[in-house]
């Protein structure tokens, strides 16, 4: 079997798996008579290790391997299990998503969760968009708005990650996430004073957060890096959506997609709102969005540190300072 792994420094968070481990996982998933011809690690993911695996006589599949449990942060714990639990709720866009072929959470073989999925056709949007003039990107963001709207139409039973823990109120879910983020930053040796200040403000403004009474499905990571494009289309056309391991129940305005669509106003991504709709125009809605922005910034700070992008960490403190200024205005 030919194996190609991404070269990383020894201290890197992501850890490739061996040819022997891939063989064992494939044999458990597809049987002892389905040898693997090749396994090529894909370098565009930042949490799981992802491989394009080619079993003999079969179409290529995707293998995703989660980090060891002891290396997972609180806000990223058991993400693969959360994705698996949330899959049925993504029925409105099921035709665009990969099919799960095999799942193993037993840790019998490698001490890590892993799963096999069908391989979506197309090219990653992060690469494919560059093939079109920016004037045609408006169609892409309009499609993104439509997909997000379909996801957010799904109602849930409680707030928080789909696989749990669940919360009866939205404020409890938001505060718990902020507190877990602060604890994770403490573990990483980073200053979390500003995140705790936001959590305290959220507790004071609990009533504003609890105006959200109906949990809706949030993808958690729907943006350019997690969609595929049809390579033969005359304009950017989304053909696939994947990587919903951060799925949760909450306020649609808290989703990563909505946050990203609001960046760089006046550019192509403004067409997102044409298909998605508008955000709450009230002062209470604006206040809630400050708390959501803080959640995203805290997660970005942790991710930058985890990936060794230390030069990007200071910018998260600048961003959080603006949030706190807004909360105190």
C-alpha positions as CSV (number, residue, x, y, z in Angstrom):
1,X,0.0,0.0,0.0
2,X,1.2,3.5,-0.9
3,X,0.8,6.0,2.0
4,X,1.4,9.7,1.7
5,X,1.3,11.7,5.0
6,X,1.5,15.4,5.6
7,X,4.8,16.4,7.0
8,X,4.4,18.2,10.3
9,X,6.8,19.1,13.2
10,X,6.9,16.6,16.0
11,X,5.0,19.0,18.3
12,X,2.1,19.5,15.9
13,X,-1.5,18.8,17.1
14,X,-2.5,16.6,14.3
15,X,-0.8,13.2,14.2
16,X,-0.8,11.0,11.1
17,X,-1.7,7.3,11.4
18,X,0.5,4.4,10.1
19,X,0.0,2.2,7.1
20,X,-0.7,-0.7,9.4
21,X,-3.4,1.3,11.2
22,X,-5.1,2.3,8.0
23,X,-5.1,-1.3,6.8
24,X,-6.7,-2.5,10.1
25,X,-9.3,0.2,10.0
26,X,-10.1,-0.5,6.3
27,X,-10.4,-4.3,7.0
28,X,-12.7,-3.7,9.9
29,X,-14.9,-1.4,7.7
30,X,-14.9,-3.3,4.4
31,X,-13.8,-6.8,5.3
32,X,-10.5,-8.7,5.1
33,X,-10.6,-9.1,1.4
34,X,-10.7,-5.4,0.5
35,X,-7.0,-4.4,0.6
36,X,-6.1,-0.8,0.4
37,X,-4.1,0.4,-2.7
38,X,-3.3,3.9,-1.4
39,X,-4.0,6.4,1.3
40,X,-3.1,10.0,0.8
41,X,-3.5,12.4,3.7
42,X,-5.3,15.7,2.8
43,X,-3.8,18.8,4.4
44,X,-6.7,21.2,4.3
45,X,-8.3,20.1,7.7
46,X,-7.1,21.5,11.0
47,X,-8.5,19.1,13.6
48,X,-9.0,15.5,12.3
49,X,-6.5,13.7,10.2
50,X,-8.2,13.1,6.8
51,X,-7.2,10.6,4.1
52,X,-8.3,9.8,0.6
53,X,-8.3,6.0,0.7
54,X,-8.5,3.8,-2.3
55,X,-9.6,0.2,-1.5
56,X,-8.8,-2.3,-4.3
57,X,-11.6,-2.5,-6.8
58,X,-13.7,0.2,-5.1
59,X,-14.2,3.9,-5.5
60,X,-12.0,6.1,-3.3
61,X,-13.4,7.0,0.1
62,X,-12.6,9.4,2.9
63,X,-11.1,8.3,6.2
64,X,-11.3,10.8,9.1
65,X,-9.4,10.1,12.3
66,X,-10.1,12.2,15.4
67,X,-7.4,13.3,17.9
68,X,-6.8,11.1,21.0
69,X,-9.3,11.9,23.7
70,X,-6.7,13.2,26.1
71,X,-5.7,15.9,23.5
72,X,-9.2,17.2,22.9
73,X,-10.2,20.6,24.4
74,X,-13.5,21.0,26.2
75,X,-15.1,23.0,23.4
76,X,-13.9,20.4,20.8
77,X,-14.6,17.2,22.7
78,X,-15.9,14.2,20.8
79,X,-16.6,16.3,17.7
80,X,-16.8,13.2,15.5
81,X,-19.4,11.7,17.7
82,X,-21.4,14.9,17.7
83,X,-21.3,14.9,13.9
84,X,-22.5,11.4,13.7
85,X,-25.4,12.1,16.1
86,X,-26.4,15.2,14.2
87,X,-26.4,13.6,10.7
88,X,-30.2,12.8,10.6
89,X,-31.1,16.4,11.3
90,X,-29.3,17.6,8.1
91,X,-32.0,15.9,6.0
92,X,-32.9,19.2,4.1
93,X,-29.4,19.1,2.5
94,X,-28.7,15.4,2.7
95,X,-28.3,15.1,-1.1
96,X,-25.3,17.4,-0.8
97,X,-23.5,15.6,2.0
98,X,-21.2,12.5,2.1
99,X,-22.7,9.2,3.2
100,X,-21.2,7.5,6.2
101,X,-19.9,4.0,5.3
102,X,-18.5,2.9,8.7
103,X,-18.0,4.3,12.2
104,X,-15.8,3.0,15.0
105,X,-15.8,4.6,18.4
106,X,-14.6,1.5,20.3
107,X,-10.9,2.5,20.3
108,X,-10.0,-1.2,19.8
109,X,-7.6,-0.5,17.0
110,X,-6.0,2.9,17.4
111,X,-7.4,4.5,20.5
112,X,-9.1,7.2,18.4
113,X,-12.5,7.7,16.9
114,X,-12.6,7.3,13.1
115,X,-15.1,6.9,10.3
116,X,-15.2,6.3,6.6
117,X,-17.4,8.4,4.2
118,X,-18.1,8.6,0.6
119,X,-15.9,11.0,-1.3
120,X,-17.9,14.0,-2.6
121,X,-17.3,15.0,-6.2
122,X,-16.0,18.4,-7.2
123,X,-13.3,20.7,-6.1
124,X,-12.9,22.4,-2.7
125,X,-14.4,25.9,-2.8
126,X,-11.3,27.4,-1.2
127,X,-9.4,26.4,-4.5
128,X,-12.3,26.4,-7.0
129,X,-13.4,29.9,-6.5
130,X,-10.2,31.2,-7.8
131,X,-11.1,29.9,-11.3
132,X,-13.9,32.4,-11.6
133,X,-13.8,36.2,-11.8
134,X,-14.9,37.9,-8.5
135,X,-17.9,39.3,-10.3
136,X,-19.3,35.8,-10.4
137,X,-18.8,35.0,-6.8
138,X,-22.1,36.7,-5.9
139,X,-23.9,33.5,-7.1
140,X,-21.8,31.4,-4.7
141,X,-22.6,33.5,-1.6
142,X,-26.3,33.6,-2.6
143,X,-26.3,29.8,-2.6
144,X,-24.5,29.8,0.7
145,X,-27.4,31.9,2.1
146,X,-30.0,29.5,0.8
147,X,-28.2,26.4,2.3
148,X,-27.8,28.1,5.6
149,X,-31.5,29.0,5.7
150,X,-32.4,25.4,5.0
151,X,-30.2,24.2,7.8
152,X,-31.5,26.8,10.2
153,X,-35.1,25.7,9.5
154,X,-34.6,22.5,11.5
155,X,-36.0,22.7,15.0
156,X,-34.4,21.0,18.0
157,X,-35.3,19.7,21.4
158,X,-32.8,21.7,23.5
159,X,-29.9,24.1,23.3
160,X,-26.2,23.1,23.0
161,X,-24.3,20.5,21.0
162,X,-26.5,18.0,19.3
163,X,-24.9,15.1,21.1
164,X,-25.0,17.0,24.4
165,X,-24.7,18.4,27.0
166,X,-28.1,19.9,26.5
167,X,-29.5,23.1,28.1
168,X,-33.0,24.2,28.7
169,X,-32.2,27.8,28.0
170,X,-30.1,29.6,25.4
171,X,-28.3,31.7,28.0
172,X,-27.1,28.6,29.8
173,X,-25.7,27.2,26.6
174,X,-23.9,30.4,25.7
175,X,-22.4,30.9,29.2
176,X,-21.3,27.3,29.4
177,X,-19.5,27.6,26.1
178,X,-17.7,30.8,27.2
179,X,-16.7,29.3,30.5
180,X,-15.3,26.1,28.8
181,X,-13.4,28.3,26.3
182,X,-11.8,30.2,29.1
183,X,-10.8,27.0,30.9
184,X,-9.3,25.7,27.6
185,X,-7.3,28.9,27.2
186,X,-6.1,28.5,30.8
187,X,-4.9,25.0,30.0
188,X,-3.1,26.4,26.9
189,X,-1.3,29.0,29.0
190,X,-3.2,31.9,27.4
191,X,-4.9,34.8,29.2
192,X,-8.6,34.2,29.4
193,X,-9.6,37.3,31.4
194,X,-11.5,38.9,28.6
195,X,-13.5,35.7,27.8
196,X,-14.5,35.5,31.5
197,X,-15.6,39.1,31.4
198,X,-17.8,38.3,28.5
199,X,-19.2,35.3,30.3
200,X,-20.0,37.5,33.3
201,X,-21.8,40.0,31.0
202,X,-23.8,37.2,29.4
203,X,-24.9,36.2,32.9
204,X,-26.0,39.8,33.6
205,X,-27.9,39.9,30.3
206,X,-29.3,36.5,30.5
207,X,-32.8,37.7,29.8
208,X,-31.7,39.1,26.4
209,X,-30.2,35.8,25.4
210,X,-33.3,34.0,26.6
211,X,-35.5,35.8,24.2
212,X,-34.3,33.0,21.9
213,X,-36.7,30.2,22.9
214,X,-36.7,27.9,19.9
215,X,-33.5,25.9,19.3
216,X,-32.5,25.7,15.6
217,X,-29.9,23.6,13.9
218,X,-26.5,25.3,13.4
219,X,-23.9,23.7,11.1
220,X,-21.1,25.3,13.2
221,X,-18.5,25.5,10.4
222,X,-20.3,26.1,7.1
223,X,-18.1,28.3,4.9
224,X,-15.7,28.1,2.0
225,X,-13.4,25.5,3.4
226,X,-16.2,23.0,3.9
227,X,-18.1,23.0,0.6
228,X,-17.3,21.6,-2.8
229,X,-17.9,23.2,-6.2
230,X,-19.0,21.7,-9.5
231,X,-15.8,22.1,-11.6
232,X,-17.7,22.2,-14.9
233,X,-20.2,24.9,-14.0
234,X,-20.0,28.3,-15.7
235,X,-20.4,30.1,-12.4
236,X,-19.5,28.9,-8.9
237,X,-22.0,26.2,-8.0
238,X,-22.0,24.5,-4.6
239,X,-22.2,20.7,-5.1
240,X,-21.4,19.4,-1.7
241,X,-21.3,20.3,2.0
242,X,-19.3,18.5,4.7
243,X,-17.7,18.7,8.1
244,X,-20.6,19.5,10.5
245,X,-18.9,18.1,13.6
246,X,-19.5,21.4,15.5
247,X,-23.3,21.2,14.9
248,X,-25.5,22.5,17.7
249,X,-28.9,23.8,18.6
250,X,-29.2,27.5,19.2
251,X,-29.9,30.9,17.7
252,X,-29.2,30.9,13.9
253,X,-27.5,34.3,14.3
254,X,-24.9,32.5,16.4
255,X,-23.8,30.2,13.5
256,X,-20.3,30.6,12.0
257,X,-21.9,31.0,8.6
258,X,-23.8,34.1,9.7
259,X,-20.7,35.5,11.4
260,X,-18.6,35.1,8.3
261,X,-21.2,36.5,5.9
262,X,-21.2,39.7,8.0
263,X,-17.5,40.2,7.4
264,X,-16.3,42.6,4.7
265,X,-19.6,44.3,4.0
266,X,-19.9,45.9,0.6
267,X,-18.2,42.9,-1.2
268,X,-19.5,39.9,-3.0
269,X,-20.6,38.1,0.1
270,X,-23.4,40.7,0.6
271,X,-25.6,38.5,-1.7
272,X,-25.7,36.0,1.1
273,X,-28.5,38.1,2.7
274,X,-30.6,38.1,-0.5
275,X,-31.3,34.4,0.0
276,X,-30.9,34.0,3.7
277,X,-32.8,37.0,5.0
278,X,-32.0,39.8,7.5
279,X,-30.8,39.7,11.0
280,X,-32.7,41.0,14.0
281,X,-32.7,44.8,13.8
282,X,-33.4,45.3,17.5
283,X,-30.8,46.5,20.1
284,X,-31.3,43.2,21.8
285,X,-30.3,41.3,18.6
286,X,-27.2,43.5,18.3
287,X,-26.3,42.7,21.9
288,X,-26.7,39.0,21.4
289,X,-24.4,39.1,18.3
290,X,-21.7,40.6,20.5
291,X,-21.8,37.5,22.7
292,X,-21.7,35.3,19.6
293,X,-18.7,37.2,18.2
294,X,-16.9,36.6,21.5
295,X,-17.5,32.9,21.2
296,X,-16.0,32.8,17.8
297,X,-13.0,34.9,18.7
298,X,-12.3,32.7,21.8
299,X,-12.4,29.6,19.6
300,X,-10.1,31.2,17.0
301,X,-7.6,32.1,19.7
302,X,-7.5,28.5,20.9
303,X,-7.2,27.2,17.4
304,X,-4.4,29.6,16.4
305,X,-2.4,28.5,19.5
306,X,-3.1,24.8,18.8
307,X,-1.9,25.1,15.2
308,X,1.2,27.1,16.2
309,X,0.0,30.3,14.5
310,X,1.2,32.3,17.4
311,X,1.5,35.6,15.5
312,X,-2.3,35.5,15.0
313,X,-3.1,35.2,18.7
314,X,-2.6,38.9,19.7
315,X,-5.3,39.9,17.1
316,X,-7.9,37.9,19.0
317,X,-7.3,40.1,22.1
318,X,-7.8,43.2,20.0
319,X,-11.1,41.7,18.6
320,X,-12.3,40.8,22.1
321,X,-11.5,44.3,23.4
322,X,-13.9,45.7,20.8
323,X,-16.6,43.2,21.9
324,X,-16.1,44.3,25.5
325,X,-16.2,48.0,24.5
326,X,-19.5,47.3,22.8
327,X,-20.9,45.5,25.8
328,X,-20.0,48.4,28.0
329,X,-21.4,51.1,25.7
